[in-house]
Amino acid sequence: MKKSKLRKIPHVEIRRTDPRQCADEAFTADAPETVLPLLRDILSGREQESFIILLLDARNRVTAWREVARGSGEAVSVPVRDLFRTALMVGCCKLIVSHNHPSGDPSPSPNDISLTRALREVGEILQLPVLDHIIIGAGDRYFSFAIGGATGMP
């Protein structure tokens, strides 16, 4: 009996990477402040930079998150292709990206600025908007690219 060619195609399981599935309004990303507790919970205390994505549904609710890269104490290299692959595979509608600065200063570096620009351009092409890039610093300090560090989100 001849084997089916379908058996040679690998199975890919799509699953949420975190059990915190927010079907309620607890983590609706209508302003950076609404997702800051979640981001701080994930990124605080890390000694190296970590880059994560928050995956949002059409109503801006965070449905899952994933760490896509971990770097040194001063930098992280973000695999843009893998970042968007994850977002597309789980079927999210929008993204918020975030990373920490272990130094405590959330001011964006030139690399942070160019990465944010690139992520927004790719997101536009894929029709998967990147709503914000939030850098978490020490204490209550953060920087939001959507608002230039102030409060409120467009």
Secondary structure as UniProt FT lines:
FT   HELIX           5..8
FT   TURN            26..27
FT   HELIX           32..43
FT   TURN            44..45
FT   STRAND          50..56
FT   TURN            58..59
FT   STRAND          61..70
FT   HELIX           80..90
FT   STRAND          94..100
FT   TURN            102..103
FT   HELIX           110..126
FT   STRAND          130..136
FT   TURN            139..140
FT   STRAND          142..144
FT   TURN            145..149
//
